[in-house]
């Protein structure tokens, strides 16, 4: 019973750390950025999920295959630039800024 309980606790902690915790944190960050006019108005929870899922997957790849770390970091940087270009409200963002 103790092992089963420990497995459930570890599963819950891993889910919170790698998925829900990150998504919740970035939901708050993106909400604040929208309130300040830095990001287009959108569903902050969906933006957070869209942002954290690929980055989280690439970080997990680095953990499993350290030889791919440099490539993964390059992809994370490129994705972050793309995400900000797509959702930024700043001049030259290349997108429609209507809320």
C-alpha positions in Angstrom: 0.0 0.0 0.0 2.9 2.4 0.9 4.4 1.8 -2.6 1.2 2.5 -4.4 0.6 5.6 -2.4 4.2 6.8 -3.1 3.7 6.2 -6.8 0.5 8.3 -6.8 2.3 11.1 -4.9 5.2 11.1 -7.3 2.8 11.0 -10.3 0.9 14.0 -8.9 4.1 15.9 -8.2 5.5 15.2 -11.7 2.3 16.4 -13.3 2.3 19.6 -11.2 5.9 20.3 -11.9 6.1 19.5 -15.6 2.6 20.5 -16.8 0.0 22.1 -14.6 2.5 24.2 -12.5 4.2 25.6 -15.6 0.9 26.3 -17.3 -0.5 28.0 -14.3 2.7 30.1 -13.9 2.7 31.2 -17.5 -1.0 31.8 -17.5 -0.4 34.5 -14.8 2.6 35.8 -16.7 0.8 36.1 -20.0 -2.3 37.6 -18.3 0.0 40.3 -16.8 1.6 40.9 -20.2 -1.8 41.3 -21.8 -2.9 43.7 -19.1 0.2 45.8 -19.8 -0.5 45.7 -23.6 2.6 43.6 -24.3 0.6 40.7 -25.7 -2.5 40.5 -27.8 -5.7 39.7 -25.9 -6.3 36.0 -26.1 -7.0 33.1 -23.7 -4.0 33.3 -21.4 -4.4 29.6 -20.3 -4.3 28.4 -23.9 -1.3 30.6 -24.7 0.4 29.2 -21.7 -0.3 25.7 -22.7 0.8 26.4 -26.3 4.0 27.9 -25.0 5.0 25.5 -22.3 4.2 22.2 -24.0 6.8 22.2 -26.7 9.5 23.7 -24.5 8.8 21.1 -21.8 9.0 18.3 -24.4 12.4 19.7 -25.6 13.7 19.9 -22.0 12.6 16.3 -21.4 14.5 15.4 -24.6 17.7 16.9 -23.1 17.2 14.9 -20.0 16.9 11.6 -22.0 19.4 12.4 -24.7 22.0 14.9 -23.5 23.8 14.9 -26.8 20.8 16.7 -28.3 20.9 19.6 -25.8 22.5 22.1 -28.1 19.9 21.5 -30.9 17.1 21.5 -28.3 18.2 24.9 -26.9 18.4 26.3 -30.4 14.8 25.1 -31.0 13.6 26.6 -27.7 15.2 30.0 -28.6 13.7 29.9 -32.1 10.3 28.9 -30.8 10.3 31.7 -28.1 11.1 34.3 -30.8 8.4 32.9 -33.0 5.8 32.9 -30.2 6.6 36.5 -29.2 6.5 37.6 -32.9 3.1 35.9 -33.3 1.5 37.3 -30.0 3.3 40.5 -29.3 1.3 43.8 -29.6 4.5 45.8 -30.3 5.1 47.6 -33.6 6.4 45.3 -36.3 5.0 42.2 -34.7 3.5 41.2 -38.1 0.1 40.3 -36.7 -3.4 41.7 -36.2 -3.5 43.4 -32.8 -7.3 43.6 -32.5 -8.4 42.1 -29.1 
